[in-house]
């Protein structure tokens, strides 16, 4: 898929009779879920239409549902905490989902968080990789099964605590972000792995894409609130999730400083906090004009009131786009609404 701010393929009209469903259905990312839910609730209150149904299925799970086909039984949109993958785009096209609108809604920081009652920690992505990877370089630089049980075994400056990190499963977009923003960058900071990347890129990719399975990393499911609850109950554990969930739970949790920068709205917005990511909503163009209000819902999502600099999603932890990029998104979605033809009604 061409990587552009908003990608729309050639218009493909919905085949078959008009859809009977009169309520928008959205699936996808647990990280984007609270933002889309807020927009859906506001849309339901102000539009006179039914409040859209929003399901938290994880980014990968949402893509499978979204790309399964066009029609009443398939979702109209999917939330994603990363850009749609080439393979997903191809699956969509194979199943007749050939007209996809990509909407960039804002940024989120990928955070390592802990209970406020825990021992404060500062960490580098290099050390985070060494804590979570299935295999790490040994004394001779050759890969060995991860031997580290305690944080201070990796670096004496880290606390003498058992390594226990709760995080997302493979179906989650947050897991993809964890690999790319934490693991890959951490691996690149290790000399022997940097050389491996030059000599054998596939072998290097296999290293940073593999997470240890000996209990140090615990898959906590698609619901980030479960991780929050577990961290609150265990001050020695750490959790991986989006900045928005950290913002919602600041009374209980603290963000860990990574590579010298604390996760915060300002540091994510200005780019100084490096583990940050773009978040998206994908919409089926073929459902616009068939599912009532889908185009208007998209406009509500990119409205100044929602995703503008002082929009209501900012209070929920969304790091909003710079004004010029936001205006580009608004223009593109406005074009989507304008392209709605009478033949789609």
KOLNUTI-810919 format. One record per residue (C-alpha): x, y, z; residue in three letters. Coordinates in Angstrom, 1 decimal. Last residue first. Layout:
N
    east   north      up    r
       X       Y       Z  ALA
...
END
This chain:
345
    east   north      up    r
   -27.9     5.9    -1.6  UNK
   -24.6     4.9    -3.4  UNK
   -25.8     6.0    -6.8  UNK
   -26.3     9.5    -5.5  UNK
   -22.5     9.8    -5.2  UNK
   -20.4    10.3    -2.1  UNK
   -17.3    12.0    -3.5  UNK
   -18.0    15.2    -1.4  UNK
   -17.8    13.2     1.9  UNK
   -14.4    11.7     0.9  UNK
   -13.2    15.2    -0.2  UNK
   -14.0    16.5     3.3  UNK
   -11.9    13.6     4.6  UNK
    -8.9    14.7     2.5  UNK
    -9.3    18.4     3.5  UNK
    -9.6    17.5     7.2  UNK
    -6.4    15.3     7.0  UNK
    -4.5    18.1     5.3  UNK
    -5.7    20.6     8.0  UNK
    -4.5    18.2    10.7  UNK
    -1.1    18.1     9.1  UNK
    -0.8    21.9     9.0  UNK
    -2.1    22.2    12.6  UNK
     0.4    19.8    14.1  UNK
    -1.4    16.6    14.9  UNK
    -2.9    15.8    18.3  UNK
    -1.4    13.7    21.0  UNK
    -4.4    11.8    22.2  UNK
    -4.5    11.4    25.9  UNK
    -8.2    11.6    26.7  UNK
    -8.1    15.4    27.2  UNK
    -6.6    15.7    23.7  UNK
    -9.7    13.8    22.4  UNK
   -11.8    16.8    23.3  UNK
   -10.1    19.1    20.9  UNK
    -7.7    21.9    21.9  UNK
    -5.2    21.3    19.0  UNK
    -7.9    19.9    16.8  UNK
    -8.8    16.2    16.9  UNK
   -12.4    16.4    18.3  UNK
   -13.7    20.0    18.2  UNK
   -11.5    20.8    15.2  UNK
   -13.2    18.1    13.3  UNK
   -11.3    15.0    12.1  UNK
   -13.5    12.5    13.9  UNK
   -16.7    14.4    13.3  UNK
   -15.9    14.3     9.5  UNK
   -15.5    10.5     9.7  UNK
   -18.8    10.2    11.5  UNK
   -20.4    12.4     8.8  UNK
   -19.1    10.0     6.1  UNK
   -20.5     7.0     7.9  UNK
   -23.8     8.7     8.6  UNK
   -26.1     6.0     7.3  UNK
   -24.4     2.9     6.0  UNK
   -25.0     3.0     2.2  UNK
   -23.7     6.5     1.5  UNK
   -20.2     5.5     2.5  UNK
   -20.0     1.7     2.7  UNK
   -17.9     1.4    -0.5  UNK
   -15.4     3.9     0.9  UNK
   -14.5     1.5     3.6  UNK
   -12.9     3.4     6.4  UNK
    -9.5     3.0     8.1  UNK
    -8.8     4.8    11.4  UNK
    -5.2     5.5    12.2  UNK
    -2.6     6.1    14.9  UNK
     1.0     7.3    14.4  UNK
     3.7     6.2    16.8  UNK
     6.1     7.3    19.5  UNK
     9.1     5.6    21.1  UNK
    11.4     8.6    20.4  UNK
    10.3    11.0    23.1  UNK
    12.0    14.2    21.7  UNK
     9.5    14.2    18.8  UNK
     7.9    17.6    19.6  UNK
     4.4    16.1    20.1  UNK
     5.7    13.1    22.1  UNK
     7.8    15.2    24.4  UNK
     5.0    17.7    24.9  UNK
     2.3    15.1    25.7  UNK
     4.6    13.3    28.1  UNK
     6.8    10.2    28.1  UNK
     9.9    11.0    30.1  UNK
    13.2    11.4    28.1  UNK
    16.7    10.2    29.0  UNK
    16.7     7.1    26.7  UNK
    13.4     6.0    28.3  UNK
    12.1     7.5    31.5  UNK
     9.5     5.2    32.9  UNK
     5.9     6.5    33.0  UNK
     4.2     6.6    36.4  UNK
     1.0     4.8    37.5  UNK
    -1.8     5.1    40.0  UNK
    -3.0     8.7    39.9  UNK
    -1.7     9.0    36.4  UNK
    -4.2     6.4    35.2  UNK
    -5.9     8.0    32.2  UNK
    -2.6     9.6    31.1  UNK
    -0.9     6.2    31.2  UNK
    -3.7     4.7    29.1  UNK
    -3.2     7.5    26.5  UNK
     0.5     6.9    26.5  UNK
     0.1     3.5    24.9  UNK
     0.9     0.2    26.6  UNK
     3.8    -1.8    28.0  UNK
     3.7    -2.7    31.7  UNK
     6.2    -3.0    34.5  UNK
     6.1    -5.2    37.6  UNK
     7.6    -4.5    41.0  UNK
     4.7    -2.5    42.4  UNK
     2.3    -5.5    41.8  UNK
    -1.4    -4.7    42.4  UNK
    -1.5    -1.4    40.6  UNK
     0.6    -3.0    37.8  UNK
    -2.0    -5.8    37.5  UNK
    -4.9    -3.3    37.3  UNK
    -3.1    -1.2    34.6  UNK
    -2.3    -4.4    32.6  UNK
    -6.0    -5.4    32.7  UNK
    -6.9    -1.9    31.5  UNK
    -4.8    -2.5    28.4  UNK
    -7.4    -5.1    27.2  UNK
    -5.9    -7.0    24.3  UNK
    -4.4    -9.7    26.4  UNK
    -1.8    -9.7    29.2  UNK
     1.0   -11.5    27.5  UNK
     3.7   -11.9    30.2  UNK
     7.4   -11.2    29.6  UNK
     9.7   -12.6    32.2  UNK
     7.8   -15.8    32.2  UNK
    10.2   -18.0    30.2  UNK
     8.9   -17.1    26.7  UNK
    11.4   -14.4    25.6  UNK
    10.3   -12.1    22.8  UNK
    11.5   -12.7    19.2  UNK
    11.1    -9.9    16.6  UNK
    14.5    -8.4    17.6  UNK
    16.4   -11.5    16.9  UNK
    14.6   -12.7    13.8  UNK
    15.1    -9.3    12.2  UNK
    18.9    -9.6    12.7  UNK
    18.9   -13.1    11.0  UNK
    17.0   -11.6     8.1  UNK
    19.4    -8.7     7.8  UNK
    22.4   -10.9     7.6  UNK
    25.8    -9.1     7.2  UNK
    24.8    -5.5     8.0  UNK
    22.2    -6.4    10.6  UNK
    24.6    -8.8    12.2  UNK
    27.1    -5.9    12.6  UNK
    24.5    -3.9    14.5  UNK
    23.8    -7.0    16.5  UNK
    27.4    -7.3    17.6  UNK
    27.6    -3.6    18.4  UNK
    24.4    -3.4    20.5  UNK
    22.4    -0.1    19.9  UNK
    20.6    -1.6    16.9  UNK
    19.1    -4.2    19.2  UNK
    17.5    -1.5    21.3  UNK
    16.0     0.2    18.2  UNK
    14.6    -3.1    17.0  UNK
    13.2    -4.0    20.5  UNK
    11.6    -0.8    21.7  UNK
    10.1     1.1    18.7  UNK
     9.7    -1.7    16.2  UNK
     9.0    -4.6    18.5  UNK
     6.8    -2.6    20.9  UNK
     5.0    -1.0    18.0  UNK
     4.1    -4.5    16.6  UNK
     2.9    -5.4    20.1  UNK
     0.9    -2.2    20.3  UNK
    -0.8    -3.2    17.1  UNK
    -2.1    -6.2    19.0  UNK
    -2.5    -9.7    17.5  UNK
     0.9   -10.7    18.9  UNK
    -0.2   -10.3    22.5  UNK
     0.3    -7.0    24.5  UNK
     2.4    -6.5    27.5  UNK
     3.2    -7.2    31.1  UNK
     6.9    -7.0    32.1  UNK
     8.5    -8.9    35.0  UNK
    12.3    -8.8    35.4  UNK
    13.0    -9.5    39.1  UNK
    14.2    -6.4    40.9  UNK
    17.6    -5.2    41.9  UNK
    17.0    -1.8    40.4  UNK
    18.9    -0.6    37.3  UNK
    22.3     1.2    37.7  UNK
    24.1    -2.2    37.8  UNK
    23.0    -2.8    34.2  UNK
    21.7    -6.1    32.8  UNK
    22.1    -8.1    36.0  UNK
    20.5    -5.1    37.7  UNK
    17.2    -5.8    36.0  UNK
    17.0    -9.4    37.4  UNK
    16.5   -12.7    35.6  UNK
    18.9   -12.2    32.7  UNK
    20.1   -15.4    30.9  UNK
    18.4   -14.8    27.5  UNK
    19.2   -17.9    25.4  UNK
    22.5   -17.3    23.7  UNK
    23.5   -15.4    20.5  UNK
    27.2   -15.1    19.8  UNK
    29.0   -11.9    20.8  UNK
    31.7   -13.7    22.8  UNK
    30.3   -12.6    26.1  UNK
    26.8   -13.6    25.0  UNK
    24.6   -11.7    22.6  UNK
    20.8   -11.9    23.4  UNK
    18.1   -14.5    22.6  UNK
    14.4   -14.4    23.5  UNK
    14.6   -10.6    23.9  UNK
    12.8    -8.9    26.8  UNK
    15.5    -7.7    29.2  UNK
    18.3    -7.2    26.7  UNK
    15.9    -5.2    24.5  UNK
    15.0    -3.0    27.5  UNK
    18.7    -2.5    28.1  UNK
    19.2    -1.2    24.6  UNK
    16.0     0.8    24.8  UNK
    17.6     2.7    27.7  UNK
    16.2     2.7    31.2  UNK
    15.3     5.0    34.1  UNK
    13.6     3.3    37.1  UNK
    11.6     4.4    40.1  UNK
    11.0     1.7    42.7  UNK
     7.3     1.0    42.8  UNK
     4.5     2.7    44.7  UNK
     3.7     4.9    41.7  UNK
     3.1     1.6    39.9  UNK
     5.0     1.2    36.6  UNK
     4.9     2.1    33.0  UNK
     6.9     1.4    29.9  UNK
     5.3     3.7    27.2  UNK
     4.6     3.7    23.5  UNK
     3.7     7.3    22.8  UNK
     0.6     8.1    20.8  UNK
     0.1    10.3    17.8  UNK
    -2.8    11.7    15.8  UNK
    -5.8    10.8    13.7  UNK
    -4.3     9.7    10.5  UNK
    -7.2     8.7     8.3  UNK
    -6.7     5.9     5.7  UNK
    -9.6     5.5     3.2  UNK
    -9.9     2.1     1.6  UNK
   -11.5     1.3    -1.7  UNK
   -10.6    -2.2    -2.8  UNK
   -12.3    -4.3    -0.2  UNK
   -13.2    -7.0    -2.7  UNK
   -11.8    -9.9    -0.8  UNK
    -8.5   -10.0    -2.7  UNK
    -8.2    -6.2    -2.2  UNK
    -8.5    -6.6     1.6  UNK
    -6.0    -9.4     1.6  UNK
    -3.5    -7.3    -0.4  UNK
    -3.9    -4.4     2.1  UNK
    -3.4    -6.8     5.0  UNK
    -0.2    -8.2     3.4  UNK
     1.1    -4.7     2.8  UNK
     0.6    -3.8     6.4  UNK
    -2.0    -1.2     7.6  UNK
    -0.2     1.6     9.5  UNK
     0.1     1.3    13.3  UNK
    -2.2     1.7    16.3  UNK
    -5.2     0.8    14.1  UNK
    -8.9     1.4    14.4  UNK
   -11.2    -0.3    11.9  UNK
   -14.1     1.0     9.8  UNK
   -17.4    -0.2     8.2  UNK
   -17.3    -3.6     9.8  UNK
   -18.5    -6.6     7.7  UNK
   -21.9    -8.4     7.9  UNK
   -23.7    -5.7     5.9  UNK
   -21.4    -5.8     3.0  UNK
   -17.8    -5.6     1.8  UNK
   -15.3    -8.3     2.6  UNK
   -13.0   -10.0     5.1  UNK
   -10.6    -7.1     5.2  UNK
   -12.3    -5.3     8.1  UNK
   -12.6    -8.5    10.1  UNK
    -8.9    -9.5     9.6  UNK
    -7.8    -5.9    10.1  UNK
    -9.6    -5.7    13.4  UNK
    -7.9    -8.8    14.7  UNK
    -4.5    -7.4    13.8  UNK
    -5.3    -4.0    15.5  UNK
    -6.8    -5.5    18.6  UNK
   -10.4    -6.5    18.9  UNK
   -11.9    -3.6    20.9  UNK
   -15.4    -3.2    19.5  UNK
   -17.1     0.1    18.7  UNK
   -20.8     0.3    17.9  UNK
   -21.8     3.6    16.4  UNK
   -24.3     5.8    18.3  UNK
   -27.6     5.8    16.4  UNK
   -28.3     9.0    14.5  UNK
   -29.6    12.4    15.7  UNK
   -26.2    13.8    14.9  UNK
   -25.3    15.5    18.2  UNK
   -25.6    12.8    20.9  UNK
   -24.7     9.8    18.7  UNK
   -21.7    11.6    17.2  UNK
   -20.5    12.5    20.7  UNK
   -20.7     8.9    21.7  UNK
   -18.9     7.7    18.6  UNK
   -16.2    10.3    19.0  UNK
   -15.6     9.2    22.5  UNK
   -15.6     5.5    21.5  UNK
   -13.1     6.3    18.7  UNK
   -10.7     7.8    21.2  UNK
   -11.2     5.1    23.8  UNK
   -10.6     2.3    21.1  UNK
    -7.4     3.8    19.6  UNK
    -5.3     1.8    22.1  UNK
    -7.5    -1.3    22.0  UNK
    -7.0    -1.3    18.2  UNK
    -9.7    -2.7    15.9  UNK
   -13.5    -2.7    15.2  UNK
   -16.1    -0.2    14.1  UNK
   -19.8    -0.7    13.2  UNK
   -22.0     2.1    12.1  UNK
   -25.7     1.6    12.7  UNK
   -28.5     1.5    10.1  UNK
   -27.9    -2.1     8.8  UNK
   -30.2    -3.0     6.0  UNK
   -27.5    -2.6     3.3  UNK
   -28.7    -1.6    -0.1  UNK
   -28.8    -4.5    -2.6  UNK
   -25.8    -5.9    -4.4  UNK
   -22.3    -4.5    -5.1  UNK
   -21.1    -1.5    -3.3  UNK
   -19.5     0.8    -5.8  UNK
   -15.7     0.7    -6.3  UNK
   -14.1     4.1    -6.7  UNK
   -10.4     3.9    -7.6  UNK
    -8.1     3.7    -4.5  UNK
    -8.1     6.2    -1.7  UNK
    -5.0     6.7     0.4  UNK
    -4.8     9.4     3.1  UNK
    -1.5    10.5     4.6  UNK
     0.4     8.5     2.1  UNK
     2.3     5.2     2.3  UNK
     1.3     3.4    -0.9  UNK
     0.0     0.0     0.0  UNK
END
